[in-house]
């Protein structure tokens, strides 16, 4: 994961959550989406799921060979 991009996302998220004005909050949320941050986070979550499945398969293989 690109560390700089993640830091940008965290900062913008914090700004959105701290904003009290509803309209400004909506604009900031729109910027969040338009910058592709939402798509980026979804892709990263999908990648995490894929890696978790691979880890589970490796774990099962190791257990199989350990039991032989």
C-alpha positions in Angstrom: 0.0 0.0 0.0 1.3 3.4 -0.9 2.1 5.0 2.5 1.8 8.6 1.3 -1.6 7.9 -0.3 -2.9 6.3 2.9 -1.7 9.3 4.9 -3.6 11.6 2.5 -6.7 9.5 2.9 -6.4 9.5 6.7 -6.0 13.3 6.8 -9.0 14.0 4.5 -11.1 11.5 6.5 -10.2 13.4 9.7 -11.0 16.7 8.1 -14.4 15.4 7.0 -15.2 14.0 10.5 -14.2 17.3 12.2 -16.2 19.5 9.9 -19.5 20.7 11.5 -21.1 22.3 8.4 -23.2 19.6 6.6 -22.7 21.2 3.1 -18.9 21.4 3.5 -18.8 17.9 4.8 -20.7 16.7 1.7 -18.3 18.6 -0.6 -15.3 17.0 1.2 -16.9 13.6 0.9 -17.4 14.2 -2.8 -13.7 15.2 -3.1 -12.8 12.0 -1.3 -14.7 9.9 -3.9 -13.6 12.0 -6.9 -9.9 11.6 -6.0 -10.4 7.9 -6.3 -9.8 7.3 -2.6 -12.9 5.1 -2.2 -11.9 2.9 -5.2 -8.3 2.7 -3.9 -9.6 1.5 -0.4 -11.9 -1.0 -2.0 -9.1 -2.4 -4.1 -6.9 -2.6 -1.1 -9.6 -4.5 0.9 -10.0 -6.9 -2.0 -6.3 -7.5 -2.0 -6.3 -8.2 1.7 -9.0 -10.8 1.3 -7.0 -12.4 -1.5 -3.9 -12.6 0.6 -5.9 -14.0 3.5 -7.1 -16.8 1.3 -3.6 -17.5 0.1 -2.3 -17.6 3.7 -5.1 -20.1 4.6 -4.2 -22.3 1.7 -0.5 -22.2 2.7 -1.4 -23.0 6.3 -3.5 -26.0 5.2 -0.6 -27.2 3.0 1.8 -26.9 5.8 -0.5 -28.8 8.2 -0.9 -31.5 5.6 2.8 -32.1 5.2 3.4 -31.8 8.9 1.0 -34.6 9.5 2.6 -37.0 7.0 
